[in-house]
Amino acid sequence: MKEDIKTEEVSKRVEGGWAPIKKEYLLSKEELETLNAEKLQEPALEVAVERDDQKERKRGQDKRREKKMAHARNDMRNASIRLCPSVLLKGRICKFGNKCTAEHSIEKFMEQKPQDIGPECPSFNQMGKCQFSFACRFGQAHTNGLEQIEKEPDPSYKPTMNTNYSAIQIAMRKHQYDFSRADKVL
């Protein structure tokens, strides 16, 4: 009778997610106390402290993925044609010199540049000037051979006011920005 109750109780617990433990693996309170006392007497293992100069051990299947991706990015950059920004700005000398991987000749760049996507440049239509210059994929709208065309901006165009304000960001970060105008509104 007692065994029937135990088997019913065990079957209910198993259904509820419990796993029964064999009697040979169960410990009495005395055995558990002696084990805990022995563990307290053992010297503590020294935990290895990872220093900053040690590299973190990479785990997983493809440990060299980071290097492979960097090589792939470099290969793509070298395979594509790019125009050096120093060419677009008059009087500016390329800071990379002979090691620069971009094209310094507008003629060569225009020969190798992929075909334009469309006939009209949205930036040129709005602002009257395209920031991408010869590299623009809608370049035929604002280039005339080797010349950049500029026009009056669209009357409805309003320039974005919240860009290129790194000085303001730095002042705000250092708590040096004057918020008196904002305080008046509040």
C-alpha positions as CSV (number, residue, x, y, z in Angstrom):
1,M,0.0,0.0,0.0
2,K,2.8,2.4,0.9
3,E,4.7,1.6,-2.3
4,D,1.5,2.4,-4.3
5,I,1.3,5.8,-2.8
6,K,5.0,6.4,-3.5
7,T,4.6,5.3,-7.2
8,E,1.6,7.5,-7.6
9,E,3.4,10.5,-6.1
10,V,6.5,9.8,-8.3
11,S,4.4,9.5,-11.4
12,K,2.7,12.8,-10.7
13,R,6.0,14.5,-10.1
14,V,7.5,13.0,-13.3
15,E,4.5,14.4,-15.2
16,G,5.2,17.8,-13.6
17,G,8.8,17.9,-14.8
18,W,10.5,16.3,-11.8
19,A,13.2,13.6,-12.3
20,P,13.4,10.8,-9.7
21,I,16.8,10.2,-8.2
22,K,18.0,6.6,-7.5
23,K,18.4,5.8,-3.8
24,E,22.1,4.9,-4.2
25,Y,22.8,8.6,-5.1
26,L,20.8,10.2,-2.3
27,L,22.8,11.5,0.7
28,S,21.8,11.6,4.3
29,K,22.0,14.9,6.3
30,E,25.2,13.7,8.1
31,E,27.0,12.8,4.8
32,L,26.0,16.2,3.3
33,E,27.3,18.0,6.4
34,T,30.7,16.2,6.2
35,L,31.0,17.0,2.5
36,N,30.4,20.7,3.1
37,A,32.9,20.7,6.0
38,E,35.5,19.1,3.8
39,K,34.9,21.7,1.0
40,L,35.4,24.5,3.5
41,Q,38.8,23.1,4.6
42,E,40.1,22.8,1.0
43,P,42.2,25.7,-0.2
44,A,40.5,28.0,-2.6
45,L,41.6,27.7,-6.2
46,E,43.3,30.7,-7.6
47,V,41.2,32.3,-10.2
48,A,43.1,33.4,-13.3
49,V,42.8,37.1,-13.8
50,E,42.8,38.2,-17.5
51,R,45.0,41.1,-18.1
52,D,44.4,43.8,-20.7
53,D,47.4,42.8,-22.7
54,Q,46.2,39.2,-23.1
55,K,44.1,38.5,-26.2
56,E,40.6,37.2,-25.6
57,R,40.4,33.5,-26.7
58,K,38.2,33.3,-29.7
59,R,35.8,30.4,-29.8
60,G,33.6,29.0,-32.5
61,Q,34.0,27.6,-35.9
62,D,35.5,30.5,-37.9
63,K,38.1,32.1,-35.6
64,R,39.7,34.1,-38.4
65,R,36.4,35.6,-39.7
66,E,37.3,39.1,-38.5
67,K,40.6,39.1,-40.6
68,K,38.8,37.5,-43.6
69,M,36.1,40.3,-43.5
70,A,38.8,43.0,-43.3
71,H,40.6,41.5,-46.3
72,A,37.3,41.3,-48.2
73,R,36.5,45.0,-47.5
74,N,40.0,46.0,-48.7
75,D,39.6,43.9,-51.9
76,M,36.2,45.5,-52.6
77,R,37.6,49.0,-52.0
78,N,40.6,48.3,-54.3
79,A,38.4,46.8,-57.0
80,S,36.0,49.7,-57.1
81,I,37.0,53.0,-58.7
82,R,36.9,56.0,-56.4
83,L,37.8,59.7,-56.9
84,C,40.2,61.2,-54.3
85,P,38.5,64.1,-52.4
86,S,41.6,66.2,-52.8
87,V,40.9,66.4,-56.6
88,L,37.5,68.0,-56.0
89,L,38.8,70.7,-53.6
90,K,41.0,73.3,-55.4
91,G,44.5,73.7,-53.9
92,R,44.3,70.7,-51.7
93,I,47.1,68.1,-51.8
94,C,46.3,64.4,-51.1
95,K,47.5,63.5,-47.7
96,F,48.3,59.9,-48.7
97,G,50.6,60.9,-51.6
98,N,51.8,57.9,-53.7
99,K,50.1,55.4,-51.4
100,C,46.6,56.8,-52.2
101,T,44.4,54.1,-53.7
102,A,41.8,56.5,-55.2
103,E,42.0,58.0,-58.6
104,H,43.6,61.5,-59.0
105,S,42.6,62.0,-62.6
106,I,39.0,63.1,-63.4
107,E,39.4,61.9,-67.0
108,K,40.4,58.4,-66.0
109,F,37.7,58.3,-63.3
110,M,35.0,59.3,-65.7
111,E,36.1,56.6,-68.2
112,Q,35.9,53.9,-65.5
113,K,32.9,55.2,-63.6
114,P,29.7,52.9,-63.8
115,Q,26.8,54.2,-65.9
116,D,24.5,56.7,-64.2
117,I,21.3,55.4,-62.6
118,G,19.0,58.1,-63.8
119,P,18.9,61.4,-65.7
120,E,18.2,63.8,-62.8
121,C,20.0,64.2,-59.5
122,P,17.6,64.9,-56.6
123,S,20.3,66.8,-54.6
124,F,21.2,69.0,-57.5
125,N,17.5,69.8,-58.2
126,Q,16.9,70.8,-54.6
127,M,20.2,72.5,-53.5
128,G,21.5,73.6,-56.9
129,K,24.8,71.7,-56.2
130,C,25.5,68.1,-55.6
131,Q,27.9,67.1,-52.8
132,F,29.0,63.9,-54.6
133,S,30.2,65.9,-57.6
134,F,31.7,63.6,-60.3
135,A,31.1,60.5,-58.2
136,C,27.4,61.0,-58.2
137,R,25.4,58.2,-59.9
138,F,23.1,60.9,-61.4
139,G,26.2,62.9,-62.5
140,Q,25.0,63.6,-66.1
141,A,22.5,66.1,-64.6
142,H,25.2,68.4,-63.1
143,T,28.4,67.6,-65.0
144,N,29.4,69.0,-68.4
145,G,32.4,67.0,-69.4
146,L,35.0,67.8,-66.8
147,E,33.1,70.8,-65.4
148,Q,30.6,70.9,-62.5
149,I,27.4,72.9,-63.1
150,E,25.8,74.9,-60.3
151,K,22.4,76.6,-60.3
152,E,20.1,78.5,-58.0
153,P,18.5,76.3,-55.3
154,D,14.8,75.4,-55.5
155,P,12.7,78.1,-53.9
156,S,11.1,75.5,-51.6
157,Y,14.5,74.2,-50.4
158,K,15.4,74.9,-46.8
159,P,18.8,73.7,-45.7
160,T,19.1,71.3,-42.7
161,M,20.1,73.3,-39.7
162,N,21.2,70.5,-37.3
163,T,24.2,69.0,-39.0
164,N,27.9,69.6,-38.7
165,Y,27.7,71.1,-35.2
166,S,30.5,69.1,-33.6
167,A,31.6,72.2,-31.6
168,I,28.1,72.4,-30.1
169,Q,28.1,68.7,-29.2
170,I,31.5,69.1,-27.5
171,A,30.3,72.1,-25.5
172,M,27.1,70.2,-24.4
173,R,29.2,67.2,-23.4
174,K,31.4,69.5,-21.3
175,H,28.4,71.3,-19.8
176,Q,29.6,74.6,-21.3
177,Y,26.6,75.2,-23.7
178,D,24.4,78.3,-23.0
179,F,20.8,77.1,-22.7
180,S,19.4,80.6,-21.8
181,R,17.2,80.7,-25.0
182,A,15.7,77.3,-24.2
183,D,15.1,78.4,-20.6
184,K,13.2,81.5,-21.7
185,V,10.8,79.3,-23.7
186,L,10.2,76.9,-20.8
